[in-house]
Amino acid sequence: MAKTKEQKAVIIDKIEKAIKDGASSVFVHFTKVTVAEESAMRRALRGSGVSYFVAKKTLIRRALDKLGLGHDLPLGGEVAIASGGGEDVTAAARLVHEFGKKLVDPFDAQKASKLSILGGVFEGKLMNQAMMQEIAMIPGMPALRGMFANIINSPIQRFAIALGEVAKIKN
């Protein structure tokens, strides 16, 4: 059933709010995703503070125009928006990318993913697919903090090992 102009305006406002308020937003192409797979993905995304909803491409383009971002992204097929992430700005892209790796079509000879990133909005700028894939590869904040602590601790640890070796030689 066709939507009225008022219903479309509400959807455009919802998309606009999600893009504006979210730390980052990812446009996701999905195909042949089962209800169980999508429910599990939505639960995991919601647990990380990321909202996920499906919208028509024309309404997404209108919302992007309303935000002044343009719409030069190739939005093809079924499109959903994953938005949010709170403190972790890469959460939406990273989680969608991880689910894309898990959800592979078993009947596809090329083992293509059922989910793929089409692009997105990151820090108020429209990003293409390649840029959003790079953002999706950035580890989460806990992993980054662990890496940073390891870098800070490394010289101290090496110094302690060197002192231990010197002590062995002296004794």
Secondary structure, 3 states (H helix, E strand, C coil): CCCCHHHHHHHHHHHHHHHHHCCEEEEEEECCCCHHHHHHHHHHHHHCCEEEEECCHHHHHHHHHHCCCCCCCCCCCEEEEEEECCCCCCHHHHHHHHHHHHCECCCCCCCCECEEEEEEEECCEEECHHHHHHHHCCCCHHHHHHHHHHHHHHHHHHHHHHHHHHHHHHC
